[in-house]
């Protein structure tokens, strides 16, 4: 029977109207965690030590070192002491004109230590280096300077910034990195020194887009390595064109293909997050435990301030990530 009473029709129409109104009013960013406190960050990397959360990010312009945010519950964040309030003297041997704020840190836990990779450079230059700190406890604030990891000069066709640690399915450490020039690189690391050994692999590029690719983040899940990257331009507030893309491979060294089977060395990459009306230019992601993703985006309601976004990460029936 599809014969409704008049009262029943009224109730149905009212319920449908409420549902439609709620759906229309729901923001596109409804799946973002509702963060509070200090969420000002660029190029975030996230980790938990015990019950304490830490996010490391690029230092603010005009300040020294690496910016650090801390949280006791993952929701409310506050500023913690920066890393590198004073610059090590050895940086100038490789990057004489480096900027005072260091970029794109990556924090990971491996073999009983926390490893913090970071970038030293100046905007638009590939005279750069990736350095390394380590500690047995982030909370202690006691970091060991493990020195230079890899560098690039104007004679190279890559840029040694945006380092990201990945542990392969057999427990071996690797470092991906790269920004513009010939794209994203990958090198295997020694398990003890956590520095490069062996070959340098090319795994993603954008030859037809001015080389606008950077900020790699690789994770392993169910037989695939997933490579997340950022396309286009950051650092321009609400005018930023940054967006996130992803591809996957059976082998850590590639080739990585997007959903349409396009090789990421040939400009491929399935768009994962291109932002929305409020959140502009999302990118430079980090994934924790294959089920949480953090990145920055420029808040159009706050004059384009770079803001931390956190989401639960999900996986569809074909093994592709979503949020």
BATOR-675681 format. One record per residue: x negated, y negated, z negated of N, C-alpha, C, CB in turn. Coordinates in pm, whole numbers, plus 50000, padded with zeros to 5 digits. Atoms other than C-alpha are relative to their C-alpha. Glycine has a CB too. Layout:
XYZXYZXYZXYZ
...
This chain:
499165012050000500005000050000499124987550000500954999949877
500725012649997498644965750096500964988349979499254998550133
499005010150027501694946449972499764994349861501445005750013
500335006050127500534922449698501164991349951498714991750011
499025009350057502844903349464499474985850013500295003449851
500435013949990502774865249475498994996549891501234990649991
500935002850111501074863749132498655006650027500585005149866
501244993049969498564889549243499194992750105500295014250045
500685007649896497774869249554499314987849941500984995850108
500575012050060497224838049344498735003449921501024993249909
501164995950078494854856549112498835003750091500365011849909
501044995949905492964871349406499334987850064500595009250108
500535012049937492594837349577499154992049902501134991250055
500765007350102491444821149251498655006649975500794999149870
501254992750023488864848349190499044998450117500285014849975
500845001449881487614846249548499404986050007500805003150127
500485013849997487334808349525498864997949901501144990249970
501055001150101485324810649205498735006850045500475005849868
501164992649953483054836649358499264992350109500415013750053
500625007649892482444815649669499334987449947501044996350105
500595012050059481854784349463498705003249930500974993449903
501234995950072479334802549244498895003350097500285012149910
501004996149901477584816749550499404987950068500605009450103
500505011949932477334782949719499104991849909501164991550049
500765008250094476024766049406498715006549954500844996949882
501224993250043473404792249335498824995250082500155015350012
501175004649924469964778549428499315011550070499024992949909
500724989649926467824797149681498925006249915499404994350127
501084995150084465214800849408500525007149876499104988549960
499384994250118467584819049172499195011549943501395004850032
500764988650048465214848649152498704996049930499695009350113
501185004450072462384827249016500215001249850499654985550037
499935000450145461624832048649500244985649956498705005849935
499705013450050462914802548448498894995549905501384999749927
501175003850079459544789448334500194986549934498764999850089
499975012650073459144761648078498594996049959500925001149878
501305004850046456294740647942499164994850115499275011149929
500965004949900453204732948148499845010450110498634996749934
500084990749887453514749848487499254993850118501405004450045
500785006649896451244726348683498785008550035499584985849956
501104991049962448894749348876499925000950151500215014249938
500234997949858447404755149218499155012750013499284987550068
500754987649976446154788949349499975009049876498574996850045
499994992750127447294808949044499625014850011501364999149939
500274985750016446004843048934500405003549857498475003650028
499354997150127447814860348648499585013449943501514999750018
500364987550068447014887148389500574999849859498465001849996
499634998950141448074899948046498855006549924501315008249983
500924993750094445704907147759500795002549873498724991249973
499104997150110447724925147496501374994050029499454994649866
498725006549980450864904147454499864985750051500785000049872
500255013849956449254872147580499804999450150498774994349929
500105002249857449634859847936499024988650028501394996850060
500895010549954447014839448119500194997950149498535003349967
500075003449858447124821448452498814990850021501334993250048
501165008149962443904808048602500284993750136498685008750004
499755006849873444064782348880498954989650031501364993649998
500905010749957442204755949074500094988249903500334995450144
500015011550090441144727148850500674987950063498584996649961
499365012049950443004694548879498954990450059500804993049889
500895009749938441464667849102499574989749895500684993150121
500525009650096439224645248896499625006149867500994989449977
500384993150122438744671248624498925010350031501245006949934
501044990049982436014696848569500555014149980498844997549904
499774985950029436254734448595501275006050056500005001949858
498854991949961439054759748632501124997749900499635015150008
498855002350088442514752648494500525013349946501144992550077
499504987950065443924778048247501324996849929498965005749899
498745000650072447524782248130500185012849919501204997850097
499824988550090448544805347846501465000849958499084998849875
498634998050043451844820347735500085011849905500945002150121
499794988850093453054842547452501125009250045500304994749862
498874991949956456044855647645500185000250152501254995049936
499885000549855455464848748016500964989650051500415013250051
499005010049962458134821648016499564985949965501345003149934
500455013250042456874792247813498484999350006500504996749857
501435001149974453394780547918499434987149944499735000850149
500685012050048450894756347774498545000650045500104998849845
501375001049953447454744247870499035005749899499654985550031
501094994550082444434763247737498704993250044499915015750014
501275006249960440784751847744499555004650138498915003349898
500454996849865439354750548095498735008349996499774987350081
501254992949981436574772848221499084990850080500225013850074
500995008849938433404754048325500274985249973499985002450150
499965014550026433864720748146498694993450041500274997349850
501305004649949430174717448240499535009650109498944999149885
500394991749886428864730048573498645006549979499984991650128
501324993650002426014755748583499074993350101500125015150031
500965007149914422894740848736499745007450131498684998049927
500384992249881422434769248988500954997850118499975014749966
499085002449889425494759349193499404991050107501294993949948
500545009749904423624730449354498975006050094499394988449925
500954993349911421074754649500500685004550129499365011949929
499274994549886423794767049736501034990150056500705012849959
498975009449958426464739649747499684986349938501445005049958
500475012650062424794705849685501124989949973498974993550089
498955010250011427984685549732501335005849951500214993250134
498764993750046430484707249546500864990249919499675012549915
499065008350076433584692049392500035004449853501415000750061
500074997350144433914689949014501025010349955500194987249923
498994989950035437064711249005499775012450085501444994650020
500244987649926436514747649099501335006250043499205010149913
498794995949929438954765849320500285015049986499884996450146
499524986649966440994797149361499395011249918499745002650142
500534989050081439984818949066500855012650016499944996049852
499284987349999440934855749058499595007849876499715008350131
500274992950125441224874148726500525014350010500654992649880
499624985949995441274912248704499325007449886499625006450137
500594991350102440574939848453499525012850066501025003049885
500574988249937438254968248555498835005049915499544997050145
501114993750075435964992348368499694993049869498755000350086
500185005550134436524976248030499664985349991498965007449935
500295014450002435904940048133500994992450088498554997450046
499245009249917437814910748270499014992850092500824989849914
500885005949899436264897848593500694987950061499625010350109
499445012449949436824861848702499144995050116500094989249888
500645005449880435844853449059500514985850023500275009150125
499615013849980435894816549151499244994450120499734991549873
500595006149881435014793349442499414986449967501054998850112
500665013050012432634763849459499814994850142498635001049923
500085005249864432934741749768500424985450000500905008250096
499425013249982434134708649906500975000850117498894989250025
498894998549908437234702550113499554998950146501074989649971
500295000149858436904711150483498645005550038500104986450050
501354994949974433414726150448499945015049975498964992749912
500224985950032432264762250465498615002349939500165008750125
501174998450088429104755450267500585002549861499044987150003
499194995850115430624774849982499375012149933501445003250042
500424987750067430064802149726501145005449917498774997649913
499154993450098432004827149524499105004749888500805012150063
500754996050118430684831549173500825009249912499554987749920
499364990150084431534855548892499704997649853499555014050040
500094999650146432184854348519500645012949952500694987649935
499344988350058433104883648295500024999049848499305012950044
499864999950145434184890047939500725012849957500784987549951
499264988750054435434918047718501334995549940499175007349894
498775005550057438174894947583500204985750048499975000549846
499705013649956439744864647748500244990849881501234999950094
499655008050116441044852747414498774994849926500865008249905
501235004150069437494850847278499424987250058498965011050007
500565011749934436624823847531498525001150030500244988149916
501434997949978433144838947563499795006750135499385008749886
500194995049864432284842947930498515002050030500624990350102
501374997549953429124858448073499894995150144499625015249989
500235004949865427764840848380499295010850080499174986849999
500584989449918427204868648635499484994950133501025010850024
500695006249888426014844248898500695000850135498695006150013
499535000449861426354843849275500495013650047498904995050092
499464987849940428514869649451499745000050151501525001349972
500205001449856428484857749811500094985250035501065008350081
500005013949960427894824949993500184999050151498694993049957
499965002949857428454809150334499404986350022501465000650055
500575012849961426784780450517500644995650131498455001050015
499455005149875427604759250820499615008750120499534985750024
500414991049892425824785651029500885012550008498555004149980
499124988250002428434812250934501344996950063500205004949856
498675001849940431784817751101501115003949903500125008350129
499004997450103433584823850772499744990749883499985014949955
500105008950116434154805550444500115008449873501114989150004
500064991850122433174821750112500754993149886498535002649960
499135004450109436124810249902501195009549993500474985050020
498764992350014439414825549780499735014849979500894998150122
500314986050029437864857749646501125006949925498725001049922
498954992250067440254885249534499545014449985501344999450080
500444986450030439354918349366501115010050025499515001049855
499074989049979441064950349481499295013049966500545000350145
500524986650031440504985349342500695009950092500215003849848
499394990949904441025011849609500565012449932498995003950108
499324988350055442875044749564499045009649931500745007250108
501004991350062439625061849463499264993349885499015004650103
500605006950113438745036149198498804991450033499615009849900
501145008249959436175016649399500404985450014499415005150131
499675014249989436084978449377499594994150135499344992349889
500265007449878436254956149684500384985349977500805006050121
499665014150006436404918649736500444995250136498804991649949
499565007049878438504901350000499844985149976501505003650037
500165014450013437984864550070500174993750137498624996449940
499995007049871438174837950339501024988950009500265009750108
499125011349976439714805350449499624993850134499894989549885
500205005649866440084793450811498815006750070499794984649992
501074994549919437104798451047500475013150065498735002349914
499614987449934437214835051163500915008649913498775007950037
498964993150075439634845250889499555007349875500645009350087
500124992850127439774870650610498975011250013501365005949957
501064990050004436804892550519500195009349880498614993149993
499944990050106436364923150299498655006649985501095010750029
501264993150024433314938450135500135008949877498854989849981
499994991050115432774967549900499054994649893499595014450041
500795004850113431364960049553499365011649924500874991849907
500644990650091428954978249325500835000649871498524995949970
499144998350118430874992549025499424993749874500255014549975
500645005550118428344979048778499824984850010498645006649977
500275014349985427324945048914501234992350048498854997950097
498815005949939430674938449089499644989950108500864993349894
500495008349889428714923149377499895008550126498644993649965
499894992749873428654932549747498905010150027500024990250111
500914989949945427064963749887500585004350135499825012449903
499514995049872427304974250250500534989250091501065009949977
499565008149887429194959450542501024989349962500585008850106
498965010250010431384928850583501025002750110499394985650011
498944996749905434704937150750500904987850025500835011949949
498995010049967437094913650929501355006850003499704993150137
498724992950012440704922150845501204991650042500195004549859
498875008349955442894892250944499484986750051501024997849886
500375013149945442664860651154501204994050073498775001150095
498945006849922444804835051339499334992350113500874990449909
500765006449892442904827951660500784989650079499515010450095
499205009449922445814809151819500664989449914501065007550078
499375009650091446744788351514498964991749926500905007249900
501035008250062443574769051444499325006649884500594987349955
500644992750109442364796051210500684998449867498604995749988
499335003650125444984786250951500495012349924501174990950029
499694988550084444824816850726499005000149885499945013450082
500874999850118443434820550373500685007549886499634985749956
499424995050126444034832850016500475014550007501164991249961
499574986049994444044870850064500265005849861498945008250071
499714992250121445514893749800500415013950046501134993349912
499744986249957445404931549855500425008449880498765006250069
499604990350101447254957749654500195013550069501314995649927
499784986549948447624995449695501275005749939498785009349971
498754994050048450975013249673500465010950096501104989349983
499394988949926452235047249789499405002250138501484997550014
500674996649876449645053550057499654988450091500835009250075
500295011749918449405018150193499254989449920501304994250056
500585012350052447194988250131500784988450061498454998950033
499215011649956449234956150150499144987549989501304998549916
500795012349994447474924050254500944988050006499035000250121
499265012550003449164891750150499034988650033500694997749859
500825011649963447804859450302500894987650000499325002050139
499275012649984448774822850327499674994150136499654990049887
500145006249870449344806850668500114984749987501055005450098
499815014349978449044770350771499394991549889501484997050013
500695010250077448344740050550500584998349860500054986750073
499635002850138448394735350174499684985549967499285009549903
500605011950062447654705649952500524986850053498535000350018
499405012349949449984680050113501374997549939500125000850152
498735002150068452794680349860501165005650079500224985349974
498814995249930456244683150017499805001150149501174991049972
500314998849857454644680050360499145012250031499304987450049
500794987949979452694712250311500785009950086499625006449865
499374990149913453374738850572499635014249961499624997550145
500404986950051451974767650367501185009750002499454998749858
499024989350008453834800550388499255013149982500915000450125
500634987250027453094836250281500395010450104500375004949861
499764989149905452764865950516499365012849947499454996550142
500494987250048452064902950468499905010050114500925005449889
500144988549912450874933450658499505011649918499054996950120
500464988450076449814968350561499175009450087501185007649941
500894990649932447314995650648499845012549916498624993550028
500314987650071446565031750558498584999649944500175012150094
501405001150042442915021550516499724986049950499055003550116
500265013150058441584993450303499294990750098499175001649874
500725008349903439354981450588500834996950124498715006950040
499115002849889442334979850825499985010850107499634986850062
499305012449967443704975551076501324998349924500274999550149
498755003450068446614957850903501024995550103499764988949893
498935003349906449914955651091501204994449925500415012550081
498775005150060453084935951023501175009150035500274985550048
498824991649977456644949451045500255002850148501224993449940
499814998349856456604944951423498835007050067500234986650065
501134992849945453354963851464498914991150057500465009150105
501025009249949451264932751537498805000249906500564985550014
501244999750076447654934951423499734986349937498825004250092
500275012750067446774908451164498694993750046499975002149851
501185005949938443454903551342500374992150125498985010850034
499525007049881445544890451632501134990449967500465010050105
499005009950041447674866151434501255005949939500384991950115
498824993750057450154891751300500174996949852499935014750019
499675002250140451854889250962501474997149987499174988649942
498575002150024455464892550850500174989549891500705013349960
499815010750098456624861150670500715005649876500834988250062
499484995350128457244869050305500734988949926498865005649912
499385011350067458034834750163499604987250074499584999349849
500255012649930458374802450363500564988149924500605000450139
499475010850080459934782150084501464997150030499204987650021
498615004049981463294764750073500134985049978500945007949905
499775014450007464864730550029499274993649883501484997249989
500705005650115463344725649686498525003450000500635004949871
501374995350014460194746549691499305000450135499975014049935
500685001749873457894735949973498625006549997499884985150035
501364995149983454764752950102499525010449900499094988849996
500454990050097454594784049880498815007950052501145009549966
501144992149956451354803349887498995002949892499334993350111
501114995650086448114816449737500535008549885499224987949946
499334991250096449724845849562499035009149926501035008450072
500694989550073448564871049307501075009549949499134994249881
499024989850038450334903649225499465008049882500325009450118
500374992750121450274920948886500835012849991500224991249874
499354986950020451044958148847501025003750108500685000249866
499124997049886452784959049187501464996449978499905014550035
498595003250024455954945049031500234985549957500545009149895
499885014150035455274908248963499144991950096499604997349851
500765008449909454174880749198500024985549951500555000950144
500145014150036452894845849115499424992650120499104998249873
500595008749900452134817549357500354985749964500505003650144
499615013850023452284779949368500934995450112498774990849991
499185006549899454814758649550500144985349959501415007050014
499925014350027455374721149579501454996249975499424991850119
498645002750047458434709249389500504986750057500044999749845
499475012249938460444684549597500784991449900500905003650117
499325007750104462264673949277499034993649902500985008849926
501025005650089458964664149113498864994050082499465011049903
500985006949916457214644149385498955009350061499304989349920
500914990549936455654675249536498945005749909499354993650115
500984994850095453874686449221499775015050022500464997449855
500264985749985452114720549263500415007449872498515002650032
499334993750114454084743649036499915015250010501474995649992
500074985550003453754779848929501395006150015499355004849869
498794992049984456464803449052499675014649971500594998450143
500164985850029456834838848916501305007150037499645002549850
498854991649965459154865649054499705014549972500384998150147
500134985649994459784902249005499825004050146501255007149937
500274995349865458454920549310500715013350021498475001350026
499264987849968460634947149472499505005950132501524997150007
500434993049880460154972249754501205006150067498945010849967
498834994949930462654981150023499815014850036500274991750126
500004985649970463465015950156498905004150096501335004050057
501084996849908460725013450418498624996349941500224992650132
501265002750068458085003450165499444986250019499015009450045
500465013749984457924966250238500404991649880500574993950129
499715007850121457764940549957501064989350023498744993649949
499015010749998460544916049876500134994749858501385005050054
499845005650134461594894549582501374993649985498904989849971
